[in-house]
Amino acid sequence: MNPAVWISSLLRRYPELVAELAPAAHGGLRERRGGGPVGGTTLPVRLHVSDALRDINDGVVELEEAVRERLGLRPVPAAPVPVRLRRIAGLLERVAADPVLAAHVEDEARRMAARCARALGDPEQMVRLAGRCPACDSVSLRAFPERAEVRCVNPPCGHVVESGGKESP
């Protein structure tokens, strides 16, 4: 994968995460203990969502600062997370020229996109791959982008084909 995929995922999902912080404040309903929906704006803050937002906000700020510093660019004014993500995305061509920076941007963007997805209740993304497992010859190869891993999901096998660029025995 590349960092653009993770940045676009964050751009798309971040507003959902903000809205998820207190859905009742946005016209949503919550359930009263014992059943039955209750309207209003008294829904308590969901701490795991709040923690994810803080982590992503801090992460995006730090990532943009690191990218700009490494590329020798002047600092830019503070901005909301989506604006910062678009600014980082606009620098990806230059980032790609620095393998260390490119790996860092991809790792951080993937981590933050996964954190956002988990806070929104999404299961880990899994992508079916063409081809056969080199260990058991089944057509059960799957990519797990959040882990940067390709593995055989055939229960008796479980062979890891790629994990951080290395094949397991």
C-alpha positions, 0 to 999 in steps of 0.5 A: 500500500502507499501513504495516499491510501491511508491519508484518503481513508483518514480524510473520509472517516475523520468526520465520522469519528468527530460525529461519533463523539456525541451522536445525540448532539447531532440528532441521534438517539441513545438507549436508556439502560433497560431498553428504549431510545432516549432523545436529547443531548445528554449522551456521555462522552465515549472515552475510546472515541475521545482518546482516538480523536486526541491521538489522531489530532496529535499524530497528524500535527506531529506528522505534518511538522516532521514531514515539513522539517525533513523536507526543509520547508517552513512551518505552516499555520495551525489548521484543522486535521483535514486541512493538514492531511490534504497538505501532507497528501500534497507533499507525497511526491516529495516524501517518496524521494526519501525512503525513510520519510516515506516509510514513516509517513506510511506507518503513521498514516496506516496506524491513525487510519486503523485507530479511526476505523477501530473507534468507529467499530470497523473490523480489520480490513482484509483483502482477498488476493489472487494466487496460491499459498506457497506452503499449502497451495490453497487459494486462501491468501489474504492481505491485512493492510493495517498489519502490512501482512499477507497470510494464508487464512487456511486454518491448518496452514496460517503461513505468513507470506509477507510481514514487514517485507519478510517471508516466514518459514 
